[in-house]
Amino acid sequence: MAEESQRSTTPLLHDHRQPGWLRRLTTSLRLKTSLWSELSGAVGDLGTYIPIVLALTLVSHLDLSTTLIFTALYNIATGILFGTPMPVQPMKSIAAVAVSETPHLTVSQIAAAGICTAGTLLFLGVTGLMSLFYRFIPLPVVRGVQLSQGLSFAFSAIKYIRYNQDFTKTTSTKTTDPRPWIGLDGLILAFVCLLFLVFTTGDGGRKNLVEIDEIGSSGTITTSQRRVEKRLRILSAVPSALIVFILGVVLCFVRDPSIVNDIKFGPSRFHLLKITWDDFKVGFLRGAVPQIPLSVLNSVIAVCKLSGDLFPGTELSATTVSVSVGVMNLVGCWFGAMPVCHGAGGLAGQYRFGGRSGLSVVFLGIGKLVLGLVFGNSFVRILSAFPIGILGVLLLFAGIELAMASRDMNSKEESFVMLVCAAVSMTGSSAALGFVCGIVLYLLLKLRELDCSGFSFSRSKSKSGDEDENIVNP
């Protein structure tokens, strides 16, 4: 008995003797589902990543090789740090200004905008103000921001599927002719990919499998239920998003075989950007000012809340996420890498297709690192031929998964605040404007129900109660 007890405690003592960094590494990269599911989840965010990176590369002459390498390192670091499929996404407001407004932002001005945004988030994180914001912002307002972002992704995805896209043009004219039905980037191809993802992943949850497991444990499972269980387990093990993405890569070379002749191996050289005070002025006013509210709301507050919803008991710290965004950009932007942040939409997309641990984004980081080191800037030729309809399908699932986080609003008051916040955010094209309207509406509803005489009444009742108690218990 003593020997058995000693054997059972030995592994525990061994675990405690492990260095802290090794325990974090093994915990963050522990396989929670299957290897194929993590690989499939790794590409769940590319529907957002590829179009923005491609547009910045073609319009603003962003160094793709540098961006791939730095975002790869970010992916690997965040996967280890957070232990969840934490995404690394482009800063969308800065990218939108750089591509759509004239004159276009230069690479130095884009970097300056990213540095200013990162400095603000780093300050909010280090001082604890971000955690204070996160603690006191009402949940219906957060859900409104998530709903608006999710639906915005879904609407963009539908445009990608229905119409040909030219990412080198402004946002008002990049939607061109209707997409043809037949072709290597036609509507039929997009619909086939859409139906394949729906058939293999269902609604994105594992409710059916859980219910069948419960039936099986009670010993009442039937032959029909056993067949359903087997089929669902086989389908859930299919790396559906990875298959769709690989199909898109293959079609790149089929659509334009001349890509092979344009590929040049090796990364570009790293160099520090020369950022002037004028670059900081333009970058801050045109890029950072609209980006900062979006980063605070969607890249920190919304992503922390969503992580708690998807991974109960492991809700991320707003301080850690905010500091992470700050550190990433204060390093990479000086070398010309694209400004990035964490985003609730990316987390939803990677979770939707099977990502459950930090291993998912580590795989993504390794893939980006290989592409950046091997193909360098010539990889933009491959991206430019990638079927946009397939990207739209991936983006659609990510947007719907993010929007579905708002389904926990149980009262009419909460739903009212959430929907007003989402509506203002979408029609005003500003998450900050929707956030302010949501906060004002929430406070007005609470003020409407506030009993102004409650404080004095409770004091008098407490005093009379004390007197009665003194009389009964002298």
N, C-alpha and C positions, 0 to 999 in steps of 0.2 A: 504493500500500500504506500509505504514511504517512497519507494523508488518511482511509483507511478506519479505521485505528487511532485517529486523532484523533476521528472521528465516534463510534466505539464507546465511547470513554472519556468523552465529554462528558456523557451522561446521568448517569453515575456521579458525576462532579464536581458536577453540578447537584443530585443527591439529597443529597450530603453537605453542601451549603450550605443545605439546607432547615432551618428551625427544628425543634427536637426535638419540640415539640408538634404540628407539622404532619405530621411523619413518623409519630408515634403515631396521629394521627387517620386518615391514609390507610391505615395498616396495619390498624387495628382495624375500620375500616368498609369494607374491601375485600371485594367480592362474591366468595364462594368457590363458590357453586353457582348458583342462579338467584334472581331477585328474588322470584318467587312462593314458592319454598321458604323464604326468610327470612321472608316475611310469614306463611306458614303456621306456622313455628316460633314466631313472636311470640305466638301465642295458645295455645301448648301448655301453658302453666302456669295458665291461667285456671280450670281445674277445681278448683284449690286456692284461688286468689285470691278468686274471686267469692263462694263460700259463706261464707268467714270475714269478708270485708268486709261482706257483707250482714248477717250475724248481729251484728257489732259495731255497725253503723249502727242496726239496729232495736232491739236490746236495750240497748246502752250509750250510744246517742245520739252515736256517733262522727260527726265532721264529714266526710262523704264527699267534698265538694269539696276540702277541704284535703288529705285522704289521696290523692286522685287526682292532684292537682298535685304534691305532694311525691314520691310514688312514681314519677311520670312523670320528674321531674328525676333521681331515683336511677337509673332505668332508662337514661336517656341517658348519665349520667356513668359508670355501670359498663360500659356497652357500649363506650365510648371507652377506659376505663381497662384493661379486661381483654381486649378483643378477642374474646371468646367470648359465647355467649348466656347470660351470668350472670344468674340470676333475682333478682327482689326479691320476697320472699314475706312474708306476715304471720308474726309470732312466734306459733307455734301454741299453746304452753303458756299464754302470757299471754292469748291469745284464748279458750282453753278455760276458764280460770278466770273470766275476765270474764263469759262468757256462761252457764256452767253452774252456778257456785257462787253461793250466796246468803249475805249480800247481794251483789249484782252490784258489780263494780268501777266506780267513776266514771271519767270521761274523764281527770281529773287523776291518779287512781291508776294507770290504764293507762299514761299517759305516764311516770309515776314509775318504774313497773316497766321500761319500755323504756329509760329513761335509766340506771337501775342496771345493767341487762344490758349496755347499750352501753359504759358506763364500765368494766365488768369486761373486756370483749373488747378495748377500746382499750388498757387497761393490759397485758393479756397480749400484745397485738401489739407495742406500743412497746418493752416490755422484752425481747422475744425469747423469752418463755416459750412462746408458741403454736407457734413453729417448733420448739422443743425437744420439746414434746408430739407434734407431727406426725412428727418424725424417729424417735421411739422407740416409738410405739404400733404394735403388731404388725398386719400387714395383715389376718389373719383376724378380728381384733376390729373393724376398720373395716368389713370386708365384712359382719359380723354386724349392725352398726348400719344399714348401707345396706339389707340384706335385710329387716330388721324395719320400717324406714320405708317401703320399697317395698310390702311386703305390707300394711301398715296402710293406705296409700293405696288399694291395690287392694280391700281389704275395705270401706273406706268407699265406694268407687266402686260396688261391687255393691249396697250398701244404697241409694245414690242412685238406681240404676237400678230396683231391685225395689220400693222403697217410696216413698210420698209423704213429703216432709221438711218439717218446720217448724223453721227455724233460730232462731226466737225462743224455743224451749223449751230445757230442759236437755238434755244429751247422752243421758240415760237415757230421755227420752220424746219426743225430736224425730222418731224413726221412728214413723210413724203407719200408716195403712192401706196394704195392697198396692196398687201402682200398677196402674191399669186397662190392659188391652191396647190399647184404641182411644182415641184422643184426641190433642190437640196436645202432650201431655206423657205419652204412653202408652208401653207396653213395645214396641209395634211400631215406633214412631218411634226409640226408643233402639237397638233391634236393627238397624234399617236404617242408622243412623249408624255403628254398630259394624262392620257388614259392609262398609260403604263405606270406612271407614278401614283395615280389614284388607286389602281388595282393592287399595287405592291405595298403601299404605305397606308391606305385607308384614310382615316381622319387624322392620322399622326399620333394617336394614342395607343395604349396597350390594354384598353379596358376589356376587350373581348377575351384576350389571353388570360387576364386576371380572373375573369368570371369563370372561364373554363377550368382554370387551376383549382378554384374553390369548389366547383362541382366535382372535379376529380378527387379532391381530398375527402369529400363526403361519401365517396364510393357509389355515387348514383349516376355516373357518366354513361351515356348510351353510345352505341356504335356510331350513330350519326354525329354526335358531339365530338367523338374521338377523331372522326375524319375532318371535321371543321378545325379542331385544334391542330391537327397535323398540317393542314393546308395553311392556316394562319401563321404557324411557326416557320414554315418554309418561305412564305411571302415576306415575313418580317426580316428574314435573314438575307434577302436579296439587296445588294448595295445599289439601289435603284438610281439615286442621284449620280453616283459615280459612273454607272453605265451610260446614263444620258450624257454626262459631260465627256466621256471618252468618245461617244458617238459624234459629238460636236467637233472634237479635235480631229477625228478621222475625216469628217466632212470638210474641214478646212483645206486639207491637201487635195481632196477630190474636186472641190469647187475651183481651186486655183493651184494647179500643179507647179506653177512657176515659183511658188513660195520656196521650194527646195533650193532654187538657184540664188535666192536672196538671203539665205541664212548664213550668218557669219558667227563663228564660235568664239566664245570668250566674253567676259564682262567688260563694261566700260571702267575707266579709271575713276577712283574717288577723288573729289576735289572740293575744297571749301568754297561756298558761294561768297561773292562780294555783295553784301547787303548794306545799302546806304540808308541814311536817315529818311530820305525821301521814299525809299522802298518800304520802310516801316510805317511811315505816315499813310501811304496809299494802301498798303496791306491791312493795316489796322482798321481804317475807315471803311474800306470797301469789302474786305474779307472777314476780318475778325469780329466786327460789330454784329453782323447777322449770324455768325457762327457760334459765338459764345453762348447765347441762350439755348440754342439747339443742342450744343454739347453738354451743357449742364442738365437739361431736361431728358434728352434721349440717350446720351452716351454715359450718363452717370446714374441719375435718379431712376429712369425707366428701366435701365438694364439691371440695376441692383434689385429692383422690385420683381422683374421678370425672372431673375435667377432664383429668387426665393420661391416663386410660383412653380418653376420647373423642377427645382431641386430642393424640396422642403428640408429645412434645417441647415441649409448651407448658404443662406442669403449673404451676398457679398457686402463688404464694407464700402460705403460711399467715399470715405477718405482714401482707401486703397485704390479704388478705380480712378478717382480724380487725379491722384498723384501719378498713377500709371500712364494716363493720357499725357500729363505734363512732361514726364521724363522722356517718353518715347519721342515726342516732337522736338524737345529741346536738344536732342541728340541728332536725329535723322534729318530734320529740316535744314540744318546748316550744311549738309552735304547734297541738298537738292532732292531729297526723298519727298514723296507726296505726304502732306499733312493727314494724319489718321486719328481715329478715335475708336472707342468701343461703341457698339450700337445694339439696341434691343432687337432690331430687325435681323441683324446678322446672327445673334444668339438664337432667335426663334427659328431661322432657317436651318442652322446647323443642328439644332435639336430636332427639328421636324424630320430630317433625313437620317437620324440615328446617332448623332453626336451626344455622348453622355459624360465624357471625361475630358481632361486636358489633352489626352492622347490624340483626340480628333484634330485640334488645331496645330499640334506638333507635327502631325502628318502633313497638314497643309503647308506649314512653314518649311518643312524639308522639301516638299515639291517646288515651292517658290524659289527656294535657295538653289536647287539644282537648275531650274530654268534660268534664273538670273546669272548664274556662273557659267552655264554652258552656252546659252543662246544670246544673252545680253540684250541689247536694244533691238536686235533683229527679230526678237519674239513678237514685236508689234505687228509684223507681217502675218503671223499666225492668228493673232487676236483679231485683226481687221477682217479676216475671212471667217471667223466663227459665226455660226448661224444665230442671228439675233432672236429668232423665234424660240430657240431652245433656252437662251438666256431669260427670255420672258417667262417661260414655263417655270424655271427655277425661282425666279423672283416672285412669281405669283404665289407659290406655296409659302415662301418666307413671309410675304406680306399678310397672308391670311392667318398664318400661325401667330404673328404678332398681334393682329387685330383680335383674335380669339382670346387673348389674355384679359379682355374687358368683360368676359362673360360672367364674372363673379359679382357684378353689381346687383344686389338682391332687392333693394328698395327703389321706389319710383324717384325719390329725391336724389339718390346716388346716380341713377341712370340719367336723370335730367341734367345734372352738372356735367357728367361725362360727355353726353351728346352735344351740349352747347360748346364745351371746350373743344371737342373734335371738329364740330362744324366751323367754328371761327378759325381754328388752326388751318383747315383745308381751304376755305374760301379766301382767307386773308394771306395764305401762303406763308404763315409765320407761326411756328409752334410757340414762340414767346407771347404773341398776341392772344392766342387761344389759352395759354397758361394764365395770363393776367385776368382774362374774362372769367375763366373757371374759378380762380381764387375769389374774385369779387362776388360772383354768383353764390359760391359756397358760404361766404361770410354773411351775405344778405339773408340767405335761407336760415342760417343759425341765429342771426339777429332777430329775425321775424318770430322765432320760437322762444326767444329769451324772455324769462320772467323777471322783470326789473325789480319786483318787490320780493323776489325769492331770498335775497341775501338778508334783508332786514327781518323778514319773517322767520328765517331759520335761526337768526340770532336770538330773537325774542322767544322762539320755541325752545331753543337750547337753554336759555336762562331760566324759563319757567320749569323746564324739565329738571334742571339742577336743583331748583328750590324744592320741587316736589320730592326729589330724591333725598334732600336733606331732612325733609319733614318725616318721610317714611323711615329713613335710616339715620337717626341722629347719632 
